[in-house]
Amino acid sequence: MIEIDLRLHLDDGAPDEALEAAVLALEPLAGRCPLTPPPAEARRWLDAHALSLLPREYHSALADRLAPEALRSAIAGARARLASPFAGLVGDDLRRDPLRLAELAPQLAGRLGFLAAAGPEASVRGDLVAPDGRSALLCFHHEGSAQDLRASAAALLAAHPVSLTVVGAPARDDAAAAALSAAPRVLTTLAAALTLVLALAFRSVRPVVALLLAILGPAALLAALVAPLGLLDLPLLALAVGISAAPARPDWTVTALSALALTPLLLTPYPAWQTWGLAWAAGLAAAGLARRLVQPALAAWLGKPAAERAPFGRPDPPPLRLRVALPAAAACAIVLSLGAWSSRHVRFDSPSPLPLADPELTAAEAAVRAEFFRPEDVAVLHSPGATPEEALARAAEELPALLSLVPTQVERVDAPGAFAVAEAELKARLDGLLALDIRGRLELLRATIAEFGMRPDAFGEFIRAAGDDLRDPPSPESALAGPLGPWLAGKFGPDGMVTRVYLASEQGALPASLDLRGPGVFARAEHDRFSARAGAVAAAGAWLSALVVWLATRRLALALALALAAIVAQCGLLVLLHLLGRSFGPLTLPVLLLAGSAAVVAGLRAVRALAAGRPWIDPGRFANALGPLAAALALLAAPEPVWRSLGIAAGLAILCAHGVGGLVGPLLYALTSRAAERFYRRRE
């Protein structure tokens, strides 16, 4: 069963009262759940327990209100107000609270689940009504899909002048699933771009066909390992195909570097990226084997044997030219410094909510933010318990920690625990009230009312409620049996009692003692920890790359130089993202790792080319970057914002990787090898 929110909005020209009629028309729908405590029942319960629901820190102020002189002053003021021509407007408040006890904790009413005066209002059923009275938000617990609920609601509202939209996580899931219908167009665009790039590189049709056929199997394997594909999976699948389609056929070293590129994602808490950390390794390893075994066979079958590639040996460092190497090292130091600075200033890319291209859902979410609340900042707190009574008692115990966050980090709470008091705290409050001689003060209040010539029965509602409050305090059992019982019972589920928390817009850290869950909570936690996490993941990627290079070449200086090149490329990516106003965060973390891995591969190929006597600037070597760039361009043509964002980040990452790895990597190798030689000479 899922929670689905429906937004009803009156059509232009429709009268305001038509909204109430439309809401009533949805009564036949099952699973209706109030978004806020029903106001009438909540008010009745709060009035009946005004004393015991008052925290103990306000007992001294309560004693001052119950002092004889304070009672005389309050009753004199009440008599003056009742003698006013506007007595009918304030009479109910006087009967419920002649001593104005609600003023002792003016923020208490808002903390008990009621909306602020300037925000939306709660309807009789606990739905939310926008301040202008033209929109309403209803919540349903539904076993089917969001579209099924919408269809049922639309049939009931056919004769009403309202528009209906579905908002919330189920609607976003449906929109994300619908967005994947554009995947064939993206993959077709990628295939066309790769065909063009490879045709320019090979200048022959047969090797292009052989290569594309060789990588189709690994691409299908990668898609099967991640299946079913989600909104974030398609960009990585496209990048995997682009990287696998490099013109140069890789040996096992390049295959290992490419396959292990996303392995550090296993260190992160993101389930989607953890899946890709393993699936990418399997898919790219299969692509490397296909390039080594399947592509030559296909090329020979098509009539053109593929040239063999010798494995990487132990390439010697290029000649050290200080006038080139030292400026390059200085440039790397500058990029590293700017990257460290940019990591703290680049706009954080929150993993939730994902931007979607669905115009109807986007407009509905914008309307909900303007009229009601920010859906991405709604969190829930589950108070466990085997029975509703146990769970409600636990919720009452957790309430003070929640209230301490209002209003800096939490705007308001719809807390079942606010209408009950845990056993230990309830006993302490009752002892404090008995110490104030509440019953004696109530008799004094009766006498004071009679002294001013009024009937004590006129305030009997308050006097009776105060006396009954001491005999039947708001324990969890009495709360579930009271007027709010149906609402409280509806908040109890398999995980316990549910408290709905509306987070403030400030990105403050939330206490770990409260097990708050929701996209806003996750985003705040990531905002605080992501810089350290990204640094650890990048360091793990550089270490893995250095290990593979060292095992392949037995050149420690080369492994260190290329690991440094990987970090420089990643810092360059951060700088470019910051300069272009782009964002960086958990969504772009795989792109950061791909930038480091591609820099190591480009640097290794450049060092090998120089050791073989080929020129430093080799167009054929840089053609290996065209495959990933083709994937990035295909993503730029996609309709979804998150695909385009990852396409831009991937394009920048490839440029940084091949620029730093191919041009600066050999220079860093020359410097590290010279430093290693001097170190060994000193030891000798």
C-alpha positions as CSV (number, residue, x, y, z in Angstrom):
1,M,0.0,0.0,0.0
2,I,1.4,3.4,-1.0
3,E,0.6,7.0,0.0
4,I,-0.7,9.1,-2.9
5,D,-1.6,12.8,-2.8
6,L,-4.3,14.3,-5.0
7,R,-4.4,18.0,-5.7
8,L,-7.8,19.5,-6.7
9,H,-7.8,23.0,-8.3
10,L,-10.9,25.0,-9.3
11,D,-11.2,25.9,-12.9
12,D,-11.1,29.6,-13.8
13,G,-14.5,31.2,-13.1
14,A,-15.7,28.4,-10.8
15,P,-17.2,29.6,-7.5
16,D,-15.2,28.9,-4.3
17,E,-17.9,26.7,-2.8
18,A,-17.4,24.3,-5.7
19,L,-14.2,23.1,-4.1
20,E,-16.0,21.7,-1.1
21,A,-18.5,19.9,-3.3
22,A,-15.7,18.4,-5.3
23,V,-14.0,17.1,-2.1
24,L,-17.3,15.6,-0.9
25,A,-17.6,13.8,-4.3
26,L,-14.5,11.8,-3.5
27,E,-16.0,10.3,-0.3
28,P,-16.6,6.9,-2.1
29,L,-12.8,6.5,-2.6
30,A,-11.3,4.1,-0.1
31,G,-8.1,4.7,1.8
32,R,-8.7,8.4,2.6
33,C,-6.2,9.5,5.3
34,P,-6.1,13.0,6.8
35,L,-2.9,15.0,6.1
36,T,-3.4,16.8,9.5
37,P,-5.4,16.1,12.6
38,P,-9.1,16.9,12.1
39,P,-9.4,20.4,13.7
40,A,-12.6,19.9,15.6
41,E,-11.6,16.7,17.2
42,A,-8.1,18.0,18.0
43,R,-9.5,21.2,19.5
44,R,-11.9,19.2,21.7
45,W,-9.1,17.0,22.9
46,L,-6.7,19.9,23.6
47,D,-9.4,21.8,25.5
48,A,-10.2,18.8,27.6
49,H,-6.5,18.3,28.6
50,A,-5.2,21.8,28.6
51,L,-3.5,21.3,32.0
52,S,-1.8,17.9,31.6
53,L,-0.7,18.6,28.1
54,L,1.2,21.7,29.4
55,P,4.9,20.9,29.8
56,R,6.2,21.1,33.4
57,E,8.4,24.1,32.6
58,Y,5.3,26.1,32.3
59,H,3.9,25.1,35.8
60,S,5.3,28.1,37.5
61,A,3.6,30.4,35.0
62,L,0.4,28.4,35.5
63,A,0.6,29.0,39.3
64,D,0.8,32.7,38.6
65,R,-2.3,32.5,36.5
66,L,-4.2,30.7,39.3
67,A,-3.2,33.2,42.0
68,P,-6.2,34.9,43.6
69,E,-5.4,38.4,42.2
70,A,-4.7,36.9,38.8
71,L,-8.1,35.1,38.9
72,R,-9.9,38.3,39.8
73,S,-8.1,40.2,37.0
74,A,-8.9,37.5,34.4
75,I,-12.6,37.3,35.4
76,A,-12.9,41.1,35.4
77,G,-11.5,41.1,31.9
78,A,-13.9,38.3,30.8
79,R,-16.9,40.2,32.2
80,A,-15.9,43.3,30.3
81,R,-15.5,41.3,27.1
82,L,-18.9,39.6,27.5
83,A,-20.5,43.0,28.0
84,S,-19.1,44.1,24.6
85,P,-21.3,44.1,21.5
86,F,-18.8,41.7,20.0
87,A,-19.2,39.2,22.8
88,G,-20.6,36.6,20.3
89,L,-17.3,36.5,18.5
90,V,-15.2,35.7,21.6
91,G,-17.7,33.8,23.8
92,D,-16.6,30.4,22.8
93,D,-13.0,31.1,23.6
94,L,-14.0,32.5,27.0
95,R,-15.9,29.4,27.9
96,R,-13.1,27.1,26.8
97,D,-10.2,29.2,28.2
98,P,-11.2,32.1,30.4
99,L,-7.7,32.3,32.0
100,R,-6.0,32.3,28.5
101,L,-3.8,29.3,29.4
102,A,-3.0,28.8,25.7
103,E,-0.9,32.0,25.9
104,L,1.5,30.3,28.3
105,A,3.1,28.4,25.4
106,P,2.0,30.4,22.3
107,Q,4.0,28.1,20.0
108,L,2.3,25.0,21.4
109,A,-0.7,25.0,19.1
110,G,1.5,25.1,16.0
111,R,3.7,22.4,17.3
112,L,0.7,20.1,17.9
113,G,0.2,19.7,14.2
114,F,-1.8,22.9,13.3
115,L,-0.7,25.0,10.4
116,A,0.6,28.5,10.7
117,A,-1.9,31.3,10.3
118,A,-0.3,32.4,7.0
119,G,-0.3,29.0,5.5
120,P,-2.9,26.5,4.3
121,E,-5.9,25.6,6.5
122,A,-7.1,22.2,7.6
123,S,-10.5,21.2,6.5
124,V,-13.0,19.3,8.6
125,R,-11.7,16.0,7.3
126,G,-8.1,16.9,7.9
127,D,-7.3,17.8,4.2
128,L,-5.4,20.9,3.3
129,V,-6.9,23.9,1.7
130,A,-4.8,26.6,0.0
131,P,-4.9,30.1,1.5
132,D,-6.9,31.4,-1.5
133,G,-9.5,28.6,-1.1
134,R,-9.1,27.5,-4.7
135,S,-7.0,24.3,-4.2
136,A,-7.2,21.3,-1.8
137,L,-4.7,18.5,-1.1
138,L,-6.0,15.0,-0.2
139,C,-4.1,12.0,0.9
140,F,-5.0,8.3,0.1
141,H,-3.5,5.0,1.1
142,H,-3.9,3.0,-2.1
143,E,-3.0,-0.6,-3.1
144,G,-2.9,0.1,-6.8
145,S,-0.9,2.6,-8.9
146,A,-1.2,6.3,-8.9
147,Q,-2.8,6.3,-12.3
148,D,-5.5,3.9,-11.1
149,L,-6.4,6.2,-8.2
150,R,-6.4,9.2,-10.5
151,A,-8.7,7.5,-13.0
152,S,-11.1,6.6,-10.2
153,A,-11.0,10.1,-8.8
154,A,-11.5,11.6,-12.3
155,A,-14.6,9.6,-12.8
156,L,-16.1,10.9,-9.6
157,L,-15.2,14.5,-10.5
158,A,-16.4,14.4,-14.1
159,A,-19.3,16.8,-13.3
160,H,-17.2,19.2,-11.2
161,P,-15.3,22.3,-12.4
162,V,-11.9,21.1,-11.1
163,S,-8.6,19.9,-12.4
164,L,-7.0,16.9,-10.8
165,T,-3.3,16.0,-10.5
166,V,-1.3,13.3,-8.7
167,V,1.8,14.4,-6.7
168,G,4.2,12.6,-4.5
169,A,6.7,9.7,-4.8
170,P,4.4,7.3,-6.7
171,A,3.7,10.0,-9.3
172,R,7.4,10.6,-9.7
173,D,8.0,6.9,-10.1
174,D,5.4,6.7,-12.9
175,A,7.0,9.8,-14.6
176,A,10.5,8.3,-14.4
177,A,9.2,5.0,-15.8
178,A,7.5,6.9,-18.7
179,A,10.7,8.8,-19.3
180,L,12.5,5.6,-20.3
181,S,10.3,5.5,-23.4
182,A,12.9,7.9,-24.8
183,A,15.7,5.4,-24.3
184,P,15.5,3.9,-27.8
185,R,15.9,7.3,-29.3
186,V,18.9,8.1,-27.2
187,L,20.5,4.7,-28.0
188,T,19.8,5.1,-31.7
189,T,21.4,8.5,-31.6
190,L,24.4,7.0,-29.9
191,A,24.7,4.2,-32.4
192,A,24.6,6.7,-35.3
193,A,27.2,9.0,-33.6
194,L,29.5,6.0,-32.9
195,T,29.2,4.8,-36.5
196,L,30.2,8.2,-37.8
197,V,33.1,8.5,-35.3
198,L,34.4,5.1,-36.0
199,A,34.1,5.5,-39.8
200,L,36.3,8.6,-39.6
201,A,38.8,6.7,-37.4
202,F,39.0,3.5,-39.5
203,R,38.0,4.9,-42.9
204,S,36.5,1.5,-43.7
205,V,33.1,0.0,-43.1
206,R,34.1,-3.6,-42.1
207,P,36.1,-2.8,-38.9
208,V,33.3,-0.5,-37.8
209,V,30.7,-3.2,-38.2
210,A,33.0,-5.7,-36.4
211,L,33.6,-3.4,-33.5
212,L,29.9,-2.5,-33.1
213,L,28.9,-6.1,-33.2
214,A,31.5,-7.0,-30.7
215,I,30.3,-4.6,-28.1
216,L,26.5,-5.3,-28.6
217,G,26.8,-8.5,-26.4
218,P,28.6,-6.8,-23.5
219,A,26.1,-3.9,-23.7
220,A,23.2,-6.3,-23.5
221,L,24.9,-8.1,-20.6
222,L,25.3,-4.8,-18.7
223,A,21.7,-3.9,-19.3
224,A,20.6,-7.3,-18.0
225,L,22.7,-7.0,-14.9
226,V,21.1,-3.7,-14.0
227,A,17.6,-4.6,-15.2
228,P,15.1,-3.1,-14.9
229,L,16.7,0.1,-16.1
230,G,15.9,3.2,-14.2
231,L,16.2,6.9,-14.9
232,L,19.8,7.1,-13.8
233,D,20.9,3.8,-15.5
234,L,20.6,4.9,-19.1
235,P,23.4,7.6,-19.0
236,L,25.9,5.1,-17.5
237,L,24.9,2.4,-20.1
238,A,25.5,4.9,-22.9
239,L,28.9,5.9,-21.4
240,A,29.8,2.3,-21.1
241,V,29.1,1.7,-24.8
242,G,31.0,4.8,-25.8
243,I,34.1,3.8,-23.7
244,S,34.0,0.2,-25.1
245,A,33.9,1.6,-28.7
246,A,37.4,3.1,-28.6
247,P,39.2,2.6,-32.0
248,A,42.3,1.3,-30.2
249,R,41.8,-2.3,-29.2
250,P,42.6,-2.6,-25.5
251,D,44.9,-5.0,-23.8
252,W,44.2,-6.4,-20.3
253,T,45.6,-3.4,-18.6
254,V,43.2,-0.9,-20.2
255,T,40.4,-3.5,-19.7
256,A,41.2,-3.7,-16.0
257,L,41.4,0.1,-15.6
258,S,38.1,0.6,-17.4
259,A,36.3,-2.3,-15.6
260,L,37.5,-1.1,-12.1
261,A,36.6,2.5,-12.7
262,L,33.3,2.5,-10.8
263,T,34.3,-0.1,-8.2
264,P,34.8,2.6,-5.5
265,L,31.1,3.2,-5.7
266,L,30.8,0.1,-3.5
267,L,32.0,2.3,-0.7
268,T,29.0,4.7,-1.0
269,P,25.5,4.2,0.6
270,Y,23.7,4.5,-2.7
271,P,22.1,1.2,-3.8
272,A,21.9,2.2,-7.4
273,W,25.6,3.1,-7.6
274,Q,26.6,0.0,-5.7
275,T,24.8,-2.0,-8.3
276,W,26.7,-0.2,-11.0
277,G,30.0,-0.7,-9.3
278,L,29.6,-4.5,-9.8
279,A,27.6,-4.4,-13.1
280,W,30.1,-2.0,-14.7
281,A,33.0,-4.2,-13.8
282,A,31.3,-7.3,-15.4
283,G,30.1,-5.4,-18.5
284,L,33.4,-3.6,-19.3
285,A,35.4,-6.8,-18.6
286,A,33.1,-8.6,-21.1
287,A,33.6,-5.8,-23.5
288,G,37.4,-6.1,-23.2
289,L,37.3,-9.8,-23.8
290,A,35.0,-9.3,-26.8
291,R,37.4,-6.7,-28.2
292,R,40.3,-9.1,-27.8
293,L,38.6,-12.3,-29.0
294,V,35.3,-11.5,-30.9
295,Q,36.3,-8.4,-32.8
296,P,39.3,-10.0,-34.6
297,A,37.2,-13.0,-35.6
298,L,34.5,-10.8,-36.9
299,A,37.0,-8.6,-38.8
300,A,38.6,-11.7,-40.4
301,W,35.2,-13.1,-41.3
302,L,34.3,-9.7,-42.9
303,G,37.5,-9.9,-44.9
304,K,39.9,-7.6,-43.0
305,P,42.0,-9.1,-40.2
306,A,42.5,-6.9,-37.2
307,A,46.0,-5.9,-36.2
308,E,47.3,-7.4,-33.0
309,R,48.2,-5.3,-30.1
310,A,51.2,-6.1,-27.9
311,P,50.6,-5.9,-24.1
312,F,52.1,-3.0,-22.3
313,G,55.6,-3.6,-21.3
314,R,57.8,-1.4,-19.1
315,P,57.9,1.9,-21.0
316,D,60.9,4.1,-20.2
317,P,60.1,7.7,-19.1
318,P,60.4,10.4,-21.8
319,P,63.3,12.7,-21.8
320,L,63.0,15.3,-19.0
321,R,62.8,18.9,-20.3
322,L,62.6,21.2,-17.4
323,R,61.3,24.1,-19.4
324,V,58.2,22.0,-20.2
325,A,58.0,19.7,-17.2
326,L,58.2,22.3,-14.5
327,P,55.4,24.5,-15.9
328,A,53.3,21.5,-16.3
329,A,53.9,20.5,-12.7
330,A,53.1,24.1,-11.6
331,A,49.9,24.0,-13.7
332,C,48.9,20.7,-12.0
333,A,49.5,22.3,-8.6
334,I,47.2,25.2,-9.5
335,V,44.5,22.9,-10.8
336,L,44.7,20.8,-7.6
337,S,44.3,24.0,-5.5
338,L,41.4,25.3,-7.6
339,G,39.8,21.8,-7.5
340,A,40.0,21.7,-3.7
341,W,38.5,25.2,-3.5
342,S,35.8,24.3,-6.1
343,S,34.8,21.2,-4.2
344,R,33.6,23.5,-1.4
345,H,31.9,26.0,-3.6
346,V,30.4,24.1,-6.5
347,R,26.6,23.9,-6.3
348,F,25.6,20.7,-4.5
349,D,23.6,18.3,-6.7
350,S,21.0,16.8,-4.4
351,P,20.0,13.2,-5.2
352,S,16.4,14.1,-4.5
353,P,14.1,15.1,-6.0
354,L,15.3,14.2,-9.5
355,P,14.4,16.7,-12.1
356,L,11.9,15.3,-14.5
357,A,10.7,16.5,-17.9
358,D,7.0,15.7,-17.3
359,P,5.4,19.2,-17.6
360,E,2.2,18.3,-15.8
361,L,4.0,16.8,-12.8
362,T,6.5,19.7,-12.7
363,A,3.6,22.2,-12.7
364,A,1.7,20.3,-10.0
365,E,4.8,20.0,-7.7
366,A,5.4,23.8,-8.1
367,A,1.8,24.5,-7.2
368,V,2.0,22.2,-4.1
369,R,5.2,24.0,-3.0
370,A,3.5,27.4,-3.4
371,E,0.2,26.5,-1.8
372,F,0.9,23.8,0.8
373,F,4.5,22.5,1.4
374,R,7.6,21.3,-0.3
375,P,7.1,17.6,-1.0
376,E,10.8,16.9,-1.0
377,D,11.1,18.2,2.6
378,V,8.5,16.0,4.1
379,A,10.0,13.4,6.5
380,V,8.5,10.7,8.6
381,L,9.5,9.3,12.0
382,H,8.4,5.8,12.9
383,S,7.9,5.1,16.6
384,P,8.0,1.3,17.0
385,G,5.5,-0.6,19.1
386,A,3.7,-3.9,19.1
387,T,0.4,-2.2,19.8
388,P,-1.0,1.3,19.0
389,E,-0.7,2.1,22.7
390,E,3.0,1.2,22.9
391,A,3.8,3.0,19.7
392,L,1.9,6.2,20.8
393,A,3.8,6.2,24.1
394,R,7.1,5.9,22.2
395,A,6.0,8.8,20.0
396,A,5.2,10.9,23.0
397,E,8.6,10.2,24.4
398,E,10.3,11.3,21.1
399,L,8.2,14.5,20.9
400,P,10.4,16.8,22.9
401,A,13.4,16.1,20.7
402,L,11.2,17.0,17.7
403,L,9.9,20.2,19.3
404,S,13.5,21.3,20.0
405,L,14.0,21.6,16.2
406,V,11.1,24.0,15.7
407,P,11.3,26.4,14.0
408,T,15.0,26.4,12.9
409,Q,15.1,23.0,11.3
410,V,11.5,21.9,11.3
411,E,8.5,24.1,10.4
412,R,5.8,22.0,12.0
413,V,4.9,18.4,12.9
414,D,1.8,16.3,12.6
415,A,2.7,14.3,15.7
416,P,0.3,11.7,17.2
417,G,2.6,11.8,20.2
418,A,1.6,15.4,20.8
419,F,-1.9,14.3,21.9
420,A,-0.7,11.9,24.6
421,V,1.9,11.9,27.4
422,A,4.2,9.1,28.2
423,E,3.7,7.3,31.5
424,A,6.7,8.7,33.4
425,E,6.2,12.2,32.2
426,L,2.5,12.1,32.8
427,K,3.0,11.1,36.5
428,A,5.4,13.9,37.0
429,R,3.0,16.4,35.4
430,L,0.1,15.2,37.5
431,D,2.2,15.5,40.7
432,G,3.2,19.0,39.7
433,L,-0.5,20.0,39.1
434,L,-1.6,18.4,42.4
435,A,1.1,20.4,44.2
436,L,-0.5,23.6,42.7
437,D,-3.8,22.5,44.4
438,I,-5.7,22.7,41.1
439,R,-9.0,21.6,42.7
440,G,-8.8,24.3,45.3
441,R,-8.0,26.9,42.6
442,L,-11.0,25.7,40.6
443,E,-13.3,26.3,43.6
444,L,-11.8,29.7,44.0
445,L,-12.5,30.4,40.3
446,R,-16.1,29.5,40.8
447,A,-16.3,31.8,43.8
448,T,-14.6,34.6,41.9
449,I,-17.0,34.2,38.9
450,A,-20.0,34.4,41.3
451,E,-18.5,37.4,43.0
452,F,-18.5,39.4,39.7
453,G,-22.2,38.6,39.3
454,M,-21.9,35.9,36.6
455,R,-23.0,32.3,36.7
456,P,-20.2,29.8,37.2
457,D,-22.0,27.4,34.7
458,A,-21.2,29.9,32.0
459,F,-17.6,28.7,32.3
460,G,-18.6,25.2,33.2
461,E,-16.9,23.8,30.1
462,F,-13.5,24.9,31.2
463,I,-14.0,24.0,34.9
464,R,-15.4,20.5,34.2
465,A,-12.6,19.8,31.6
466,A,-9.9,20.9,34.2
467,G,-11.4,18.6,36.8
468,D,-11.8,15.7,34.4
469,D,-8.2,16.2,33.2
470,L,-6.8,15.2,36.6
471,R,-9.1,12.1,36.8
472,D,-8.6,11.0,33.2
473,P,-5.2,12.4,31.9
474,P,-4.2,12.0,28.2
475,S,-2.5,8.6,28.4
476,P,-2.0,6.7,25.2
477,E,-5.0,4.5,26.0
478,S,-7.4,7.4,26.6
479,A,-6.1,9.2,23.5
480,L,-6.9,6.2,21.3
481,A,-10.4,6.0,22.9
482,G,-11.0,9.7,22.5
483,P,-12.2,11.8,19.6
484,L,-8.9,11.6,17.8
485,G,-8.9,7.8,18.1
486,P,-9.6,7.1,14.4
487,W,-6.9,9.5,13.3
488,L,-4.4,8.0,15.7
489,A,-5.2,4.5,14.7
490,G,-4.8,5.4,11.1
491,K,-1.2,6.6,11.9
492,F,-0.3,3.1,13.2
493,G,1.3,0.7,10.8
494,P,3.8,-2.2,10.6
495,D,6.7,0.1,11.5
496,G,4.9,1.8,14.4
497,M,3.3,5.2,14.8
498,V,4.0,7.6,12.0
499,T,4.9,11.2,12.7
500,R,4.9,13.5,9.7
501,V,7.7,16.2,9.9
502,Y,7.9,19.2,7.6
503,L,11.5,20.3,7.4
504,A,12.5,24.0,7.1
505,S,14.3,25.3,4.1
506,E,17.5,25.8,6.1
507,Q,20.1,23.1,5.4
508,G,20.8,22.3,9.1
509,A,22.1,19.0,10.4
510,L,19.4,16.9,12.0
511,P,20.1,14.9,15.2
512,A,21.1,11.3,14.7
513,S,19.0,10.2,17.7
514,L,15.8,10.8,15.6
515,D,15.4,8.2,12.9
516,L,13.9,10.6,10.4
517,R,13.4,9.3,6.9
518,G,12.7,11.0,3.7
519,P,14.4,12.6,0.7
520,G,14.9,15.9,2.5
521,V,16.7,14.1,5.4
522,F,18.9,12.2,3.0
523,A,19.7,15.4,1.1
524,R,20.7,17.2,4.3
525,A,22.9,14.3,5.4
526,E,24.6,14.1,2.0
527,H,25.2,17.9,2.0
528,D,27.2,17.6,5.2
529,R,29.1,14.4,4.4
530,F,29.5,14.4,0.6
531,S,32.8,16.3,0.3
532,A,34.6,13.8,2.5
533,R,32.8,10.9,0.8
534,A,33.7,12.1,-2.7
535,G,37.4,12.6,-1.6
536,A,37.5,9.1,-0.2
537,V,36.0,7.6,-3.4
538,A,38.3,9.5,-5.7
539,A,41.3,8.4,-3.6
540,A,40.2,4.8,-3.8
541,G,39.8,5.1,-7.6
542,A,43.3,6.6,-7.9
543,W,44.8,3.8,-5.7
544,L,43.1,1.1,-7.8
545,S,44.4,2.6,-11.0
546,A,47.9,2.9,-9.6
547,L,47.8,-0.7,-8.5
548,V,46.8,-1.9,-11.9
549,V,49.4,0.2,-13.6
550,W,52.1,-1.0,-11.2
551,L,51.2,-4.7,-11.7
552,A,51.2,-4.2,-15.5
553,T,54.4,-2.2,-15.9
554,R,56.3,-2.7,-12.7
555,R,57.0,1.0,-12.8
556,L,56.1,2.6,-9.4
557,A,57.0,6.0,-10.8
558,L,54.6,5.6,-13.6
559,A,51.8,4.3,-11.3
560,L,52.3,7.4,-9.0
561,A,52.4,9.8,-11.9
562,L,49.2,8.5,-13.5
563,A,47.4,8.4,-10.2
564,L,48.3,12.1,-9.7
565,A,47.1,12.7,-13.3
566,A,43.8,11.1,-12.4
567,I,43.4,13.4,-9.4
568,V,44.4,16.5,-11.4
569,A,41.8,15.5,-14.1
570,Q,39.1,15.2,-11.4
571,C,40.0,18.6,-9.9
572,G,39.9,20.1,-13.4
573,L,36.4,18.7,-13.8
574,L,35.3,20.3,-10.5
575,V,36.8,23.6,-11.6
576,L,34.9,23.5,-15.0
577,L,31.6,22.5,-13.3
578,H,32.0,25.5,-10.9
579,L,32.9,27.9,-13.7
580,L,30.0,26.8,-15.8
581,G,27.5,27.0,-13.0
582,R,26.9,23.3,-13.1
583,S,26.3,21.1,-10.0
584,F,28.2,18.3,-8.4
585,G,26.9,15.6,-6.1
586,P,25.9,12.0,-5.7
587,L,24.4,12.0,-9.2
588,T,27.6,12.9,-10.9
589,L,29.9,10.8,-8.7
590,P,30.3,8.1,-11.3
591,V,31.4,10.7,-13.8
592,L,34.1,11.9,-11.4
593,L,35.5,8.4,-11.2
594,L,35.3,7.9,-15.0
595,A,37.4,11.1,-15.4
596,G,40.1,9.6,-13.2
597,S,40.1,6.3,-15.0
598,A,40.1,7.8,-18.5
599,A,43.0,10.0,-17.5
600,V,45.1,7.0,-16.4
601,V,44.3,5.2,-19.6
602,A,45.1,8.2,-21.8
603,G,48.3,8.8,-19.9
604,L,49.4,5.1,-20.2
605,R,48.8,5.1,-23.9
606,A,50.7,8.4,-24.3
607,V,53.7,7.1,-22.4
608,R,53.7,3.9,-24.4
609,A,53.5,5.9,-27.7
610,L,56.4,8.1,-26.7
611,A,58.5,5.1,-25.6
612,A,57.8,3.6,-29.1
613,G,59.0,6.8,-30.8
614,R,55.6,8.0,-31.9
615,P,54.8,11.7,-31.7
616,W,53.4,13.3,-28.5
617,I,50.3,14.7,-30.2
618,D,48.8,11.7,-31.9
619,P,45.4,12.2,-33.5
620,G,44.8,8.5,-33.6
621,R,45.4,8.3,-29.9
622,F,43.0,11.1,-29.1
623,A,40.4,9.5,-31.3
624,N,39.8,7.1,-28.4
625,A,38.0,10.0,-26.7
626,L,35.5,10.4,-29.5
627,G,33.4,7.4,-28.3
628,P,32.6,8.7,-24.8
629,L,32.1,12.2,-26.3
630,A,29.6,10.7,-28.7
631,A,27.8,9.2,-25.7
632,A,27.8,12.6,-24.0
633,L,26.4,14.3,-27.1
634,A,23.7,11.7,-27.4
635,L,22.7,12.4,-23.8
636,L,22.6,16.1,-24.5
637,A,19.9,15.4,-27.1
638,A,17.8,13.5,-24.6
639,P,14.6,15.0,-23.2
640,E,15.2,14.4,-19.5
641,P,17.1,17.1,-17.5
642,V,19.1,14.6,-15.5
643,W,20.4,12.9,-18.7
644,R,21.4,16.2,-20.2
645,S,23.1,17.2,-16.9
646,L,25.1,14.0,-16.8
647,G,25.9,14.4,-20.5
648,I,27.5,17.8,-19.9
649,A,29.4,16.5,-16.9
650,A,30.6,13.4,-18.9
651,G,31.8,15.6,-21.8
652,L,33.8,17.8,-19.5
653,A,35.2,14.8,-17.7
654,I,36.4,13.2,-21.0
655,L,38.0,16.5,-22.1
656,C,39.8,16.9,-18.8
657,A,40.9,13.2,-18.7
658,H,42.4,13.1,-22.2
659,G,43.9,16.6,-21.8
660,V,45.6,15.9,-18.5
661,G,46.4,12.2,-19.1
662,G,47.5,12.5,-22.7
663,L,49.5,15.7,-22.4
664,V,50.6,16.0,-18.8
665,G,50.8,12.4,-17.8
666,P,54.2,11.7,-19.6
667,L,55.6,14.9,-18.0
668,L,54.6,13.8,-14.6
669,Y,56.1,10.4,-15.3
670,A,59.4,12.1,-16.2
671,L,59.4,14.0,-13.0
672,T,58.5,11.1,-10.7
673,S,61.1,8.8,-12.4
674,R,63.8,11.5,-11.9
675,A,62.8,11.9,-8.3
676,A,62.9,8.1,-7.8
677,E,66.4,7.9,-9.4
678,R,67.7,10.6,-7.0
679,F,66.1,8.8,-4.1
680,Y,67.8,5.5,-4.9
681,R,71.2,7.2,-5.5
682,R,71.1,8.8,-2.1
683,R,70.3,5.5,-0.5
684,E,73.2,3.9,-2.3
